[in-house]
Amino acid sequence: KAGVTQTPRYLIKTRGQQVTLSCSPISGHRSVSWYQQTPGQGLQFLFEYFSETQRNKGNFPGRFSGRQFSNSRSEMNVSTLELGDSALYLCASSFTGTSGTDTQYFGPGTRLTVL
Amino acid sequence: QKEVEQNSGPLSVPEGAIASLNCTYSDRGSQSFFWYRQYSGKSPELIMSIYSNGDKEDGRFTAQLNKASQYVSLLIRDSQPSDSATYLCADQGGAGSYQLTFGKGTKLSVIP
């Protein structure tokens, strides 16, 4: 089975711009979660989608948004980019997303640099 | 605010030794825990999951969970230089939880 894929892998933007990142989950997985990883804060949860519905959102400003399509693919958008948004953005997929035996598998990530 | 605490290290062990990585969590209602390994510049990859009190073994890896003490650990036996990485402990929370809360990770160096 193919793993989680993310595009693009690397991105350079300037302050004030917006960016869209894409994630394709493992085939059959219906839950997609997004995380931001920075050296200072570590891995932090952004939001989670299941069947095109956002079920949970982390403590990030409204500039961060996402959506999920009917084929479970997901996108996240960051508007009005700030220098502090430079990070590795990770997508993870799981079968249902609920606790218990449901495991999240991570994609390779998108490295975003904001200049 | 749920928290997961890990010693940031670095933890250095000689090749062939046992590496012991520890993690504590704040939410008493949490039920599921995961250990991920992350090599520099790469994304986290799953090593083990654990849901019940006690030990769970998978090859050279043993995860231990003590819900009364809110403590999770990972033992790596016969450590190899290829085990050198950052190890992330994650708490998936209680029933119906949809997110992972991660510790900051422990950097392990296995010295040949």
Interface residues (C-beta under 8 A of the other chain):
Chain A: S31 S33 Y35 G42 L43 Q44 F45 E48 F50 R55 N56 G58 L88 L90 A92 G97 T98 S99 G100 T101 T103 Q104 Y105 F106 G107 P108 G109
Chain B: Q31 S32 F34 Y36 K42 S43 P44 E45 L46 S49 Y51 L88 Q92 G93 G94 A95 G96 S97 Y98 Q99 L100 T101 F102 G103 K104 G105
